[in-house]
């Protein structure tokens, strides 16, 4: 275990709360040395809150893989405003085919950005009101909502249940 590394490659420290796309909110437990194909490199060891798994993200390229700090409160408020605006999901509403919609949903989800997650939640919430979602869309809806709620609860200092209530209120406006 390395602990704290003081070089320009390190943008996060042990104990930082971060967001890793497709996994959600986590805490950097340590910075460790890994080896792959006889090449040694440093990685962040991140404990993911939603699943209690530990993922390792190489320091080099961590930002390119989407690792980021939690959003600021005002940035998250912008994300939440998406939930009450129809025009924010026009791209999905205009998609002609299921394949086109799936690609848009996957791209939004992979970004891990709260604004994109809010778009997914809003679109699929209302689609589900019309008819049951297919299994693949249900999974992306559930994961997007979970990640949005986790970041919302961390940033605003509220429980996941309170975050869920807030999101539900915005969706029914």
QUIURRA-V49915 format. One record per run of one state. SS is the DSSP state (hx for helix, st for strand, lp for the rest). FROM is the first residue (numbers start at 1). TO is the last residue. If there is no record, write none. Layout:
BEGIN
SS:FROM:TO
SS:FROM:TO
END
This chain:
BEGIN
lp:1:16
st:17:20
lp:21:23
st:24:36
lp:37:38
st:39:48
lp:49:53
st:54:58
lp:59:67
st:68:69
lp:70:72
hx:73:82
lp:83:85
hx:86:94
lp:95:97
hx:98:111
lp:112:113
hx:114:130
lp:131:134
hx:135:156
lp:157:159
hx:160:171
lp:172:173
END
